[in-house]
Amino acid sequence: MNSLVSSLLATGASAFVVLAVFGFPNIGPGVDREAVTGSVETRPAATSYLLEGAARNCKVRRGARIKPAVYRLELATDCDPIFDELGEASYWTETPNGGIVFSGGRGTVLEFAQSDGAQFESVLPARPLYSLTPGG
């Protein structure tokens, strides 16, 4: 019995030393947040986009920088009659979570979240659904 107890104590002590030196293993479900965060591009690389919604489309552009993450929103002339609500949008803001907000004097007009690939989809308003695709 003494031999069994001392064997267990020696094994436990050895395991403790190994864990103290090498650390505890990362076992179980989880997300390596640093690897995921580093692999996701949070700022759009393109400046020209195609804005589509309700079977209509027009070109929009991220214009001159006004301040960090805020730019002038440039709308093609064909956007005016198609998207009346965009007429008041003047600013393109890139959010910390990688989204894009079009806003004006009365606040947010359209808000986009990253979708599959390089595309963005509107979250405000949710209906009708608008998409923003680079290279427009």
Secondary structure as a PSIPRED ss2 file (coil, helix, strand):
# PSIPRED VFORMAT (PSIPRED V4.0)

   1 M C   1.000  0.000  0.000
   2 N H   0.000  1.000  0.000
   3 S H   0.000  1.000  0.000
   4 L H   0.000  1.000  0.000
   5 V H   0.000  1.000  0.000
   6 S H   0.000  1.000  0.000
   7 S H   0.000  1.000  0.000
   8 L H   0.000  1.000  0.000
   9 L H   0.000  1.000  0.000
  10 A H   0.000  1.000  0.000
  11 T H   0.000  1.000  0.000
  12 G H   0.000  1.000  0.000
  13 A H   0.000  1.000  0.000
  14 S H   0.000  1.000  0.000
  15 A H   0.000  1.000  0.000
  16 F H   0.000  1.000  0.000
  17 V H   0.000  1.000  0.000
  18 V H   0.000  1.000  0.000
  19 L H   0.000  1.000  0.000
  20 A H   0.000  1.000  0.000
  21 V H   0.000  1.000  0.000
  22 F H   0.000  1.000  0.000
  23 G C   1.000  0.000  0.000
  24 F C   1.000  0.000  0.000
  25 P C   1.000  0.000  0.000
  26 N C   1.000  0.000  0.000
  27 I C   1.000  0.000  0.000
  28 G C   1.000  0.000  0.000
  29 P C   1.000  0.000  0.000
  30 G C   1.000  0.000  0.000
  31 V C   1.000  0.000  0.000
  32 D C   1.000  0.000  0.000
  33 R H   0.000  1.000  0.000
  34 E H   0.000  1.000  0.000
  35 A H   0.000  1.000  0.000
  36 V H   0.000  1.000  0.000
  37 T H   0.000  1.000  0.000
  38 G H   0.000  1.000  0.000
  39 S H   0.000  1.000  0.000
  40 V C   1.000  0.000  0.000
  41 E C   1.000  0.000  0.000
  42 T C   1.000  0.000  0.000
  43 R C   1.000  0.000  0.000
  44 P C   1.000  0.000  0.000
  45 A C   1.000  0.000  0.000
  46 A C   1.000  0.000  0.000
  47 T C   1.000  0.000  0.000
  48 S E   0.000  0.000  1.000
  49 Y E   0.000  0.000  1.000
  50 L E   0.000  0.000  1.000
  51 L E   0.000  0.000  1.000
  52 E E   0.000  0.000  1.000
  53 G E   0.000  0.000  1.000
  54 A C   1.000  0.000  0.000
  55 A C   1.000  0.000  0.000
  56 R E   0.000  0.000  1.000
  57 N E   0.000  0.000  1.000
  58 C E   0.000  0.000  1.000
  59 K E   0.000  0.000  1.000
  60 V E   0.000  0.000  1.000
  61 R E   0.000  0.000  1.000
  62 R E   0.000  0.000  1.000
  63 G E   0.000  0.000  1.000
  64 A E   0.000  0.000  1.000
  65 R E   0.000  0.000  1.000
  66 I E   0.000  0.000  1.000
  67 K E   0.000  0.000  1.000
  68 P C   1.000  0.000  0.000
  69 A C   1.000  0.000  0.000
  70 V E   0.000  0.000  1.000
  71 Y E   0.000  0.000  1.000
  72 R E   0.000  0.000  1.000
  73 L E   0.000  0.000  1.000
  74 E E   0.000  0.000  1.000
  75 L E   0.000  0.000  1.000
  76 A C   1.000  0.000  0.000
  77 T C   1.000  0.000  0.000
  78 D C   1.000  0.000  0.000
  79 C H   0.000  1.000  0.000
  80 D H   0.000  1.000  0.000
  81 P H   0.000  1.000  0.000
  82 I H   0.000  1.000  0.000
  83 F C   1.000  0.000  0.000
  84 D H   0.000  1.000  0.000
  85 E H   0.000  1.000  0.000
  86 L H   0.000  1.000  0.000
  87 G H   0.000  1.000  0.000
  88 E H   0.000  1.000  0.000
  89 A E   0.000  0.000  1.000
  90 S E   0.000  0.000  1.000
  91 Y E   0.000  0.000  1.000
  92 W E   0.000  0.000  1.000
  93 T E   0.000  0.000  1.000
  94 E E   0.000  0.000  1.000
  95 T C   1.000  0.000  0.000
  96 P C   1.000  0.000  0.000
  97 N C   1.000  0.000  0.000
  98 G C   1.000  0.000  0.000
  99 G C   1.000  0.000  0.000
 100 I E   0.000  0.000  1.000
 101 V E   0.000  0.000  1.000
 102 F E   0.000  0.000  1.000
 103 S E   0.000  0.000  1.000
 104 G E   0.000  0.000  1.000
 105 G C   1.000  0.000  0.000
 106 R C   1.000  0.000  0.000
 107 G E   0.000  0.000  1.000
 108 T E   0.000  0.000  1.000
 109 V E   0.000  0.000  1.000
 110 L E   0.000  0.000  1.000
 111 E E   0.000  0.000  1.000
 112 F E   0.000  0.000  1.000
 113 A E   0.000  0.000  1.000
 114 Q E   0.000  0.000  1.000
 115 S C   1.000  0.000  0.000
 116 D C   1.000  0.000  0.000
 117 G C   1.000  0.000  0.000
 118 A C   1.000  0.000  0.000
 119 Q C   1.000  0.000  0.000
 120 F E   0.000  0.000  1.000
 121 E E   0.000  0.000  1.000
 122 S E   0.000  0.000  1.000
 123 V E   0.000  0.000  1.000
 124 L E   0.000  0.000  1.000
 125 P C   1.000  0.000  0.000
 126 A C   1.000  0.000  0.000
 127 R C   1.000  0.000  0.000
 128 P C   1.000  0.000  0.000
 129 L C   1.000  0.000  0.000
 130 Y E   0.000  0.000  1.000
 131 S E   0.000  0.000  1.000
 132 L E   0.000  0.000  1.000
 133 T E   0.000  0.000  1.000
 134 P E   0.000  0.000  1.000
 135 G C   1.000  0.000  0.000
 136 G C   1.000  0.000  0.000
